Amino acid sequence: MLEDLNLVSLDMDKAVWQHFYTVAPLVVIGTREGDGYDLAPKHMAMPLGRDNYFGFICTPAHATWHNVLHSGNFTVSFPRPNQVTLASLAASPRCGEGNAQKPIVESIPMLTAPGMDAPFLKDSYLMLECTLNRIVEGFGEFGLIAGKITAAYVDPESMRVSELDDGDMIMDNPLLAYLPYGRFAEIKESFVFPLPLGFETGKK
């Protein structure tokens, strides 16, 4: 019985997420903004299904939301663990009236996406170009921005190759994980998941 376990019942009148850690990706969303570009780190981000769709959670209070609405596209960069400081700097406050500028972005190394006028975080191991599919609102003040992946670029050393051991590849090319809120981890060691016989992994 649940009552027999020594668990803490959380107050559901408040958000529960500050009371424990979970594991999330950390990506940087790139958008066109006025005469320049914007980069914004996001951890509520994920593939949407098994096809080429990707989404992230955002709010109309952030410029990223309006940039995507205006341009109809965005990029996704997956930083390496040694780029965590750059990803953090992309969350720096804006300055000027109407929060119109984020000067730090000009100091962050960027690449322009080949297929759209939006930036990548340079040296990321995975980069996606996405066109806006839809925005689903209604998660409190937040909404899901869903995009169709139109192009993808991966560093050869981070690409899964059947002849190589996946564990060795991850050891040599660690992954960055965000532990909301306020911590991060470098993932080097990994193990084969014990799938039941006949289970489909989703590989295509």
C-alpha positions as CSV (number, residue, x, y, z in Angstrom):
1,M,0.0,0.0,0.0
2,L,1.2,3.5,-0.8
3,E,0.4,4.6,2.7
4,D,3.0,2.1,4.0
5,L,5.9,3.8,2.1
6,N,7.8,6.7,3.5
7,L,6.9,9.2,0.8
8,V,6.4,12.9,1.0
9,S,3.0,14.1,-0.5
10,L,3.6,17.3,-2.3
11,D,1.3,20.4,-2.3
12,M,-0.5,20.3,-5.7
13,D,-1.5,24.0,-5.4
14,K,2.1,24.7,-6.4
15,A,4.4,23.4,-9.1
16,V,6.1,20.2,-7.9
17,W,9.3,20.4,-10.0
18,Q,11.5,22.3,-7.5
19,H,11.4,19.4,-5.0
20,F,13.4,16.8,-6.9
21,Y,15.7,16.3,-9.9
22,T,15.0,14.7,-13.2
23,V,17.0,14.2,-16.3
24,A,16.4,16.3,-19.4
25,P,18.3,17.3,-22.6
26,L,19.7,20.7,-23.0
27,V,19.3,22.3,-26.5
28,V,19.8,25.8,-27.8
29,I,17.0,27.2,-30.0
30,G,18.2,29.6,-32.7
31,T,15.9,32.1,-34.4
32,R,16.0,35.2,-36.5
33,E,15.3,38.3,-34.5
34,G,15.0,41.7,-36.1
35,D,18.2,42.5,-37.9
36,G,20.1,39.8,-36.0
37,Y,19.8,36.4,-34.3
38,D,18.8,35.0,-31.0
39,L,19.9,31.9,-29.1
40,A,17.9,30.5,-26.2
41,P,18.6,27.3,-24.1
42,K,15.7,25.0,-23.5
43,H,15.4,21.8,-21.5
44,M,11.8,21.0,-22.1
45,A,12.5,19.7,-25.6
46,M,12.1,16.4,-27.4
47,P,11.4,14.4,-30.6
48,L,7.7,14.3,-31.3
49,G,7.0,10.7,-32.3
50,R,9.3,8.6,-34.4
51,D,9.2,10.7,-37.5
52,N,11.0,13.9,-38.2
53,Y,9.3,16.2,-35.8
54,F,10.8,18.1,-32.8
55,G,9.2,20.3,-30.2
56,F,10.0,22.5,-27.2
57,I,8.1,24.3,-24.5
58,C,8.1,28.0,-24.5
59,T,6.0,31.0,-23.4
60,P,4.7,34.1,-25.2
61,A,6.7,36.1,-22.6
62,H,9.9,35.0,-24.4
63,A,11.1,36.5,-27.6
64,T,11.8,33.0,-29.0
65,W,8.0,32.4,-29.2
66,H,7.4,35.5,-31.3
67,N,10.5,35.0,-33.4
68,V,9.3,31.5,-34.5
69,L,5.8,32.9,-35.2
70,H,7.3,35.7,-37.3
71,S,9.8,33.6,-39.3
72,G,8.0,30.3,-39.4
73,N,11.2,28.3,-38.5
74,F,13.9,27.6,-35.9
75,T,17.1,25.7,-35.4
76,V,18.0,23.2,-32.6
77,S,21.6,22.8,-31.5
78,F,22.7,20.0,-29.1
79,P,25.7,21.3,-27.2
80,R,28.6,19.2,-26.0
81,P,29.4,19.1,-22.2
82,N,32.2,21.6,-22.7
83,Q,29.8,24.1,-24.2
84,V,27.5,24.3,-21.2
85,T,28.8,27.8,-20.3
86,L,27.9,29.0,-23.8
87,A,24.4,27.5,-23.5
88,S,24.0,29.3,-20.2
89,L,25.2,32.6,-21.6
90,A,22.4,32.4,-24.2
91,A,19.9,32.8,-21.3
92,S,21.4,36.2,-20.3
93,P,18.9,39.0,-19.7
94,R,18.1,41.4,-22.4
95,C,18.7,45.1,-22.1
96,G,17.1,48.3,-23.4
97,E,13.5,49.2,-23.6
98,G,11.1,46.4,-24.2
99,N,13.9,43.9,-23.6
100,A,14.7,44.3,-27.3
101,Q,18.4,43.3,-27.2
102,K,20.5,40.4,-25.9
103,P,24.0,41.7,-26.6
104,I,25.7,38.5,-25.3
105,V,24.5,36.6,-28.4
106,E,26.9,38.5,-30.6
107,S,29.8,37.0,-28.5
108,I,28.6,33.4,-28.8
109,P,30.1,31.4,-31.7
110,M,27.4,30.8,-34.3
111,L,26.9,29.3,-37.7
112,T,24.1,30.2,-40.1
113,A,21.9,27.3,-41.0
114,P,22.3,26.3,-44.7
115,G,18.6,26.0,-45.3
116,M,17.1,28.9,-43.3
117,D,18.0,32.3,-41.9
118,A,18.6,31.2,-38.4
119,P,21.7,30.4,-36.3
120,F,23.3,27.2,-34.9
121,L,25.5,27.1,-31.9
122,K,28.9,26.4,-33.5
123,D,30.5,23.1,-32.7
124,S,27.3,21.4,-31.4
125,Y,27.3,17.7,-32.2
126,L,23.8,17.7,-33.6
127,M,22.0,20.5,-35.5
128,L,18.4,20.5,-36.8
129,E,16.6,22.9,-39.1
130,C,12.9,23.0,-38.4
131,T,9.9,24.7,-39.9
132,L,7.0,25.6,-37.7
133,N,4.2,22.9,-37.7
134,R,1.9,24.2,-35.0
135,I,1.8,25.8,-31.5
136,V,-0.3,24.1,-28.9
137,E,-1.2,26.4,-26.0
138,G,-2.8,25.7,-22.7
139,F,-0.1,24.3,-20.4
140,G,-0.5,27.1,-17.9
141,E,1.4,30.1,-19.3
142,F,3.4,27.8,-21.6
143,G,2.8,26.2,-25.0
144,L,4.4,23.5,-27.2
145,I,6.2,24.8,-30.3
146,A,6.2,21.9,-32.8
147,G,8.4,21.8,-35.9
148,K,9.0,19.6,-38.9
149,I,12.7,18.7,-39.2
150,T,13.7,19.7,-42.7
151,A,17.5,19.1,-42.4
152,A,19.8,17.5,-39.8
153,Y,23.6,17.5,-39.4
154,V,25.5,15.3,-37.0
155,D,29.2,15.2,-36.2
156,P,30.7,11.9,-37.7
157,E,32.2,11.0,-34.3
158,S,28.7,11.2,-32.7
159,M,26.9,9.2,-35.4
160,R,25.8,5.7,-34.6
161,V,27.5,3.2,-36.9
162,S,26.7,-0.5,-36.8
163,E,30.4,-1.6,-36.9
164,L,31.2,0.4,-33.8
165,D,30.3,-0.2,-30.1
166,D,27.7,2.3,-29.0
167,G,29.2,2.4,-25.4
168,D,32.6,3.3,-26.7
169,M,31.2,6.0,-28.9
170,I,29.4,7.6,-26.0
171,M,32.5,7.3,-23.8
172,D,34.6,9.1,-26.4
173,N,31.9,11.7,-27.2
174,P,30.0,12.4,-23.9
175,L,26.5,13.7,-23.9
176,L,25.2,16.8,-22.0
177,A,22.2,16.4,-19.7
178,Y,20.4,19.0,-17.7
179,L,19.1,18.2,-14.2
180,P,16.3,20.7,-13.6
181,Y,16.7,23.0,-11.9
182,G,20.2,24.3,-11.8
183,R,22.6,21.3,-12.3
184,F,24.0,19.5,-15.3
185,A,25.8,16.2,-16.0
186,E,28.3,14.7,-18.4
187,I,27.2,11.3,-19.6
188,K,30.0,9.0,-20.5
189,E,29.0,5.6,-19.2
190,S,26.0,3.8,-20.6
191,F,24.5,0.3,-20.7
192,V,22.4,-1.7,-23.1
193,F,18.8,-1.5,-22.0
194,P,17.3,-4.9,-21.1
195,L,14.5,-5.0,-23.6
196,P,12.0,-7.9,-23.5
197,L,12.2,-10.5,-26.3
198,G,10.4,-9.3,-29.4
199,F,10.2,-5.6,-28.3
200,E,10.7,-3.1,-31.2
201,T,13.2,-0.4,-30.4
202,G,12.0,2.1,-33.0
203,K,15.1,1.8,-35.1
204,K,14.5,2.4,-38.8
